[in-house]
Amino acid sequence: MNETELRQIIAQVADYTLEMDLTWDWPCGVAYYGVSRAFEVTGEQSYLDRMAAFCDEYIEVGLPGWTVNACAMGHMLITLYEQTGEQKYLDLILSKVDYLEHKALRFGDRVLQHTVSANNDFPEQCWADTLFMAAYFLLRAGIMLKEKRLVDDALHQYFWHINYLQDEDSSLWFHGYNHLGKDHMSGIYWARANAWGAYTMSRAAKILPEAYLYPPMMHIWSSLRDQLAALKKLQKADGLWGTVLDYGEAYGEVSATAGIAAAMMTQNNPLHSKYAQRALDGVLANIADNGRVLNVSGGTAVMNDIEGYLGIDRKWAQGWGQGLALALLASVLENQQPE
């Protein structure tokens, strides 16, 4: 695929995404992260302008309270602040950072608990989602603000999420960990959890200056290496990964495939290129002409059993499907561009 065709598909997906009626929460956070990445690699000003208009209108009508998951909106805010220098965006970034540092529920060795509301919905549970929603945001904020404590806290979250969620035998990631029960609940290797892990680890390895000076990065590099080595063996013939990775009859899930492939593209191991290309082909086959990303599973809790995961509907467009597809397409375009 040439650059012109790729930019056209990015434009279609970004436009559909920006037309969705999303609210200030994690689905929008992932979606607009993808739009932000699209802006970074294309320089298309309208992406930035439309995100700014959305943000400014939300500020005017009133923002909701923060949760760990809603901190995913911080990704868009970082892009807006870096590009405009406007204090209102920095204030919101700092407010989210303050929430994560001082107010968000933590357990054990100061590990962020997965939270989606003001309630204690999942006491002392660690979910892979938190790496994207909070830890990766903290890392980006720490790098931008040159605040080592934020980088250290972010890498601390990566370290413990790897320890709690990655199976050392299979190298795959479980969806969640219950610290109270000391177990992985249903113990399912859910594909999108593996995408959250792989993608955010690949980005940490790419964006952190002098990453080799941070001991947790050695953990991240090894974890990612072994995870991707395991994942490539489980790819389906159409390029997708099943929503339950080690169950051959599981349907191919496009958001997870996009996240895993984006991790491969970001890591840029030449021996992954054929798997990444197959995944790209599989994702492109699931993008409608209007930019809607198809076959994306709906919101998924840590389900009780495999039937719970297989029963999640994939009829509707989802912010995370749009955002992870854009993250993949942005990585492809980035790799085509000269350094």
C-alpha positions in Angstrom: 0.0 0.0 0.0 1.4 3.4 -1.0 1.5 6.4 1.2 -1.4 8.2 -0.6 -3.7 5.2 -0.1 -2.7 4.8 3.5 -3.4 8.5 4.3 -6.8 8.2 2.6 -7.8 5.3 4.8 -6.5 7.1 7.9 -8.6 10.1 6.9 -11.7 7.9 6.6 -11.2 6.2 9.9 -10.4 9.5 11.7 -13.4 11.2 10.2 -15.8 8.4 11.3 -14.2 8.5 14.8 -14.6 12.2 15.2 -18.2 12.0 14.1 -19.0 9.4 16.8 -21.0 10.7 19.8 -18.4 9.8 22.4 -18.2 11.1 26.0 -15.3 11.9 28.3 -14.4 8.4 29.2 -12.0 5.7 28.2 -13.6 4.7 24.8 -13.2 8.3 23.7 -9.7 8.3 25.3 -8.6 5.4 23.1 -10.4 6.8 20.0 -8.8 10.2 20.3 -5.4 8.8 21.1 -5.7 7.1 17.7 -6.7 10.5 16.1 -3.7 12.1 17.9 -1.3 9.5 16.5 -2.9 10.1 13.1 -2.2 13.8 13.5 1.4 13.1 14.5 2.2 11.1 11.4 0.2 13.1 8.9 0.3 16.6 10.2 -3.4 17.0 9.2 -4.5 20.1 11.1 -8.2 19.3 11.0 -7.7 16.3 13.3 -6.2 18.6 16.0 -8.8 21.3 15.5 -11.7 18.9 15.8 -10.3 17.4 19.0 -9.7 20.9 20.4 -13.3 21.9 19.6 -14.6 18.7 21.4 -12.4 19.4 24.4 -13.3 23.1 24.6 -17.1 22.3 24.4 -16.7 19.7 27.2 -14.9 22.2 29.4 -17.7 24.7 28.8 -20.5 22.3 29.7 -18.6 20.7 32.6 -16.2 17.7 32.8 -17.0 14.6 34.9 -15.0 13.4 37.8 -11.8 11.4 37.1 -11.5 7.6 37.2 -8.4 5.5 36.3 -10.0 4.5 33.0 -11.1 8.1 32.2 -7.5 9.2 32.5 -7.2 7.8 29.0 -8.5 11.2 27.9 -5.1 12.5 28.9 -3.5 11.2 25.8 -5.5 13.7 23.6 -4.7 16.5 26.2 -1.0 15.9 25.9 -1.2 16.3 22.1 -3.3 19.4 22.4 -1.0 21.0 24.9 2.2 20.1 23.0 0.7 21.6 19.8 -1.0 24.7 21.2 0.8 25.5 24.5 -2.6 26.4 26.0 -2.7 26.4 29.8 -6.2 24.9 30.0 -5.0 21.7 28.5 -2.0 21.5 30.9 -4.3 22.2 33.9 -6.4 19.1 32.9 -3.3 17.0 32.5 -2.0 18.0 35.9 -5.4 17.3 37.4 -5.4 13.8 36.0 -1.8 13.3 37.2 -2.7 14.5 40.7 -5.7 12.1 40.7 -3.6 9.1 39.8 -0.8 10.0 42.2 -2.9 10.9 45.3 -6.6 9.9 44.9 -6.9 6.7 42.7 -7.3 3.5 44.6 -4.1 1.4 44.8 -3.3 -2.0 46.4 -0.3 -4.0 47.3 2.9 -2.3 46.3 1.0 0.9 45.2 -0.4 -0.8 42.1 -3.3 1.1 40.5 -6.6 -0.7 40.9 -8.8 -0.9 37.9 -11.6 1.6 38.3 -14.4 2.6 35.9 -16.6 4.7 38.3 -16.6 6.4 41.7 -17.5 3.0 43.2 -15.0 0.4 44.4 -16.2 -1.9 41.6 -13.2 -4.3 41.4 -11.5 -4.3 44.8 -7.7 -5.0 44.5 -8.0 -6.1 40.9 -5.3 -5.4 38.3 -6.5 -5.4 34.7 -4.3 -5.0 31.6 -6.5 -2.1 30.4 -4.9 0.1 33.1 -1.6 0.1 31.3 -3.1 2.1 28.4 -5.5 4.2 30.4 -3.2 5.3 33.2 0.4 4.0 33.1 1.1 4.9 29.5 -0.5 8.4 30.1 1.7 8.9 33.2 4.8 7.9 31.2 3.9 10.4 28.5 3.2 13.1 31.0 6.4 12.5 32.9 8.5 12.6 29.7 6.7 15.8 28.5 7.0 17.6 31.9 10.5 16.2 32.6 9.2 14.8 35.9 11.2 11.7 36.8 8.8 10.7 39.6 6.0 10.3 37.1 8.2 8.2 34.8 9.2 6.1 37.8 5.6 5.6 38.9 4.5 4.7 35.3 7.3 2.1 35.0 6.4 0.8 38.4 2.9 0.1 37.1 4.3 -1.6 34.0 6.5 -3.8 36.3 3.7 -5.0 38.5 1.2 -5.4 35.7 3.7 -7.7 34.0 4.3 -9.6 37.2 0.6 -10.1 37.9 -0.7 -10.7 34.4 1.9 -12.4 32.2 2.0 -16.1 32.4 5.7 -17.1 32.5 5.0 -20.4 30.9 3.0 -19.3 27.9 4.2 -15.7 27.8 0.6 -14.6 27.2 -1.3 -12.2 29.3 -4.3 -12.9 31.5 -7.1 -10.3 31.4 -7.0 -9.6 35.1 -5.6 -10.5 38.5 -7.5 -10.6 41.9 -5.0 -9.6 44.6 -7.5 -10.6 47.3 -7.9 -14.2 46.0 -4.4 -14.3 44.5 -5.7 -15.7 41.2 -6.5 -14.7 37.6 -10.3 -15.3 38.1 -11.4 -17.2 35.0 -7.8 -17.3 33.8 -8.5 -16.4 30.2 -5.9 -15.2 27.7 -8.1 -12.4 26.3 -6.8 -10.9 23.1 -7.4 -7.2 23.8 -5.7 -7.5 27.2 -2.7 -8.8 25.3 -3.0 -5.8 22.9 -3.1 -3.3 25.8 0.1 -4.9 27.2 2.0 -5.3 23.9 1.2 -1.9 22.5 1.9 0.1 25.6 5.2 -1.8 26.2 6.3 -1.1 22.7 5.5 2.6 23.0 7.4 2.8 26.3 10.4 1.3 24.7 10.2 3.8 21.8 9.5 7.1 23.5 11.4 7.0 26.8 14.8 8.9 26.4 17.7 6.9 27.8 15.3 4.0 28.6 18.3 1.7 29.4 18.9 3.8 32.6 15.6 2.6 34.1 15.8 -0.9 35.5 12.1 -1.7 34.9 12.7 -1.3 31.2 14.7 -4.5 31.2 11.6 -6.2 32.5 9.5 -4.6 29.8 11.8 -5.4 26.9 12.0 -9.1 27.9 8.3 -9.3 28.6 7.4 -7.8 25.2 9.9 -10.0 23.4 8.5 -13.2 24.8 4.9 -12.1 24.4 5.2 -11.3 20.7 7.0 -14.6 20.1 4.1 -16.4 21.6 1.4 -14.3 19.9 2.8 -14.8 16.4 2.2 -18.5 16.7 -1.5 -18.0 17.4 -2.4 -15.8 14.5 -5.3 -17.0 12.3 -5.0 -17.5 8.6 -6.9 -14.3 7.9 -4.4 -12.3 9.9 -6.6 -11.8 12.9 -6.1 -13.0 16.5 -9.1 -14.7 18.2 -10.8 -13.0 21.1 -9.6 -15.9 23.2 -6.1 -16.4 22.0 -5.6 -20.1 22.6 -9.1 -21.3 21.6 -9.1 -22.0 17.9 -12.9 -21.5 17.4 -12.8 -18.0 18.9 -13.9 -15.3 16.4 -11.2 -13.0 15.1 -11.2 -9.7 16.9 -10.1 -6.6 15.1 -9.2 -4.1 17.9 -6.9 -6.7 19.5 -5.3 -7.5 16.2 -4.7 -3.8 15.5 -3.1 -3.3 18.9 -0.9 -6.4 18.6 0.2 -5.5 15.1 0.9 -1.9 16.1 3.2 -3.2 18.8 5.0 -5.3 16.2 5.3 -2.3 13.8 6.6 -0.1 16.7 9.1 -2.7 17.8 10.1 -3.1 14.2 11.7 -6.6 14.5 12.2 -7.6 10.8 11.2 -11.2 11.7 7.8 -10.0 12.7 7.1 -8.2 9.5 5.2 -11.0 7.8 2.9 -11.4 10.8 2.4 -7.6 11.1 1.6 -7.5 7.3 -1.0 -10.3 7.6 -2.6 -8.5 10.5 -2.6 -5.2 8.6 -4.4 -7.0 5.7 -6.9 -8.5 8.1 -7.6 -5.1 9.7 -7.9 -3.4 6.4 -10.4 -6.0 5.3 -12.5 -4.9 8.3 -12.6 -1.2 7.6 -15.7 -0.1 5.8 -15.6 2.6 3.1 -17.0 5.1 5.6 -14.1 4.5 8.0 -16.0 2.3 10.5 -13.9 -0.5 12.0 -15.8 -3.7 12.0 -15.8 -6.8 14.2 -14.7 -5.1 17.4 -15.9 -6.8 20.5 -18.0 -4.7 23.0 -16.8 -3.7 26.4 -15.6 -6.7 28.3 -15.3 -7.3 32.0 -13.2 -10.2 33.3 -15.8 -12.8 32.4 -16.6 -15.9 34.4 -15.7 -18.4 31.6 -14.8 -18.7 28.0 -18.5 -18.6 26.9 -18.7 -15.2 28.4 -15.9 -13.9 26.2 -17.2 -15.6 23.1 -20.7 -14.1 23.7 -19.6 -10.5 23.6 -21.3 -8.8 20.7 -19.3 -7.2 17.9 -22.0 -5.5 15.9 -21.3 -1.9 16.7 -18.4 0.5 16.1 -16.4 1.1 19.3 -14.1 3.9 20.3 -11.3 1.5 21.1 -11.6 -0.2 17.8 -11.3 3.0 15.9 -8.4 4.2 18.1 -6.4 1.0 17.9 -6.9 0.8 14.1 -5.6 4.3 13.8 -2.6 3.5 16.1 -1.8 0.6 13.7 -2.2 2.7 10.5 -0.1 5.5 12.1 2.7 3.0 12.9 2.6 1.7 9.3 2.9 5.2 7.9 5.6 6.2 10.4 7.7 3.2 9.4 7.4 4.3 5.7 8.7 7.8 6.5 12.4 8.6 6.7 13.8 9.2 10.2 
